[in-house]
Amino acid sequence: MGPVTTNPWLIAIINMTIVFAVLIALGVLMSLIQVIDPTKKKSATAAAPAAAPKAAGKAAAPGGDALIAVIAAAVAAAQGCSAEEVAVLSISKAHAWSANSFVDAVSARKDSFF
């Protein structure tokens, strides 16, 4: 018995239909898992949104220890850990983010780990 069809367009349409059907099934499965996620923390009461603080004129720019704390929190958030687990060793002012300064930042990062 030979192949059912030798038309390449029909074979392509059948294959694309199968691929998209599987992708849609995976999307439905992911949505279902998200709805019945057993690892999601349940809260007894809904958290009330915090009241926005009133602006009292021009806010002071963070400096000194406050600036280091903000940078440490940002690094911790980017790494996915708590601020207590991050140690800021040095802080230097970066140039404007251009293509060259991005390459410099990446190469400096690589140099610090080797």
N, C-alpha and C positions, 0 to 999 in steps of 0.2 A: 504494500500500500504506500503510495507516494504522499508528499506533503499536501495539506488541505488547500493551501494557497501559496503562490510564489510571488504575489503582488507585494512589492516592498512597502507601498503606502498603506495597505491594509494591515500588514504586520506592524508597522510603526504606530498606527492608530490603536491597535489592540494593546501593544506594549505601553503606550502612554496612558491608556485607560486603566490598565492594571496598576501602573505606578501612582497615578493620582488617586485611585480608589484606596490604595494602601496608605497614602499620605493623609487622606481624609479620615480613614479609620484610626490612624495614630493620633490625629488631632482630637478626635472624639474621645479616645482613650485617655489622653492627657487631661482633657477637660473634666472627665469623670473622676480621675484620680485627684485632681485639684479640689473637686467638690467634696469628696469623701476622704480627705487627707487625714490619717490618724495621728500624724506627728504635729499637726497645727495646734498651737496653744489656744485653749478655750478661755475666754475671759468672762467672769460672772457678770460684770457690768461693763457697758460700753464706756470707753475712755472719753471724758468730756474734753472738747478742744480747749486748749489753753487760751486765755484772754491775751490779746495782743498788747504788748507793753506800749505805753504812751511815749511818744518821742518828745524828749525835753530839749528841743533845739538840736544843735549839731552834735552827733555822737562822737565821742573821742575814739581815735584810732587805737587799736590794741598795740601795746609796746612792751618790751621787756619780757617778763615771765608770762604775761597774757598771750603775747605773740607766739612764744614757744609752745604754750599749751594748745593754742589753736592749730599750729602746724602739726604737733604730735597727734591731735585728734583727727586731723585730715589724713595723715599717713596711716593711722590705725584703721580708719574707715576704708581706705583704699586697699589695705592688706586684709581686711575682714577679721580683725581682732580687736581687743579692747585697748584703750589708751594706756593702761598700765603695762601692757606687754611691749610697748614701743619705746625705744630709747633714741632720742634725737641727739646725735653726736655733733653735728655742725649744721649751721644755716648760712647760706650765702645768697645774695640777691642775684637773680637770673636776668639775663638780657631779655628783650622782647622776643616772644616766641616766633622766631622765623625758622626757616628750614635749617639754617646753619646752627642756631642755638639748640634746636631739637637734637641734631646729630651730636653736638657737644655734650648735651645732657645725657644722652644714651651712652656715649663712649665713656663719660666720666663714671656713670653707674657701673658699666662693665669693668672699668679699671679698679673700682673699689672692692669688687668681689674676687679679683684674681691676685 
